[in-house]
Amino acid sequence: MKFRPLHDRVVVKRVDSETKTAGGIIIPDSAAEKPQEGKVIAVGPGARGDDNEIVALDVKEGDRILFGKWSGTEVKIDGDELLIMKESDIMGILEG
């Protein structure tokens, strides 16, 4: 199934977090926090501005992003756990 978000919404897949601390301690899944980093899977066409023109989004498919801890709505599509959020919930794009 293909999913296309509407307006200024973005579909994000979380990036797996580290299961080990810098000191070498292994963190069990039950104690690990959900990562706040993800990869953009799909983007909507953009939001409508005051002049009724569509304003394109700054993020694009394939970008690695940081987002807020409680951002987005969790959904499951074709067995993949994804987040759907507005572009304003994204804090920034990771480069390099």
Buried (B, 14 or more C-beta within 10 A) or exposed (E): EEEEBEEBBBBBBBEEEEEEEEEEEEEEEEEEEEEBBBBBBBBBBBBEEEEEEEBEBEBEEEBBBBBEEEBBEEEEEEEEEBBBBBBEBBEEEEEE
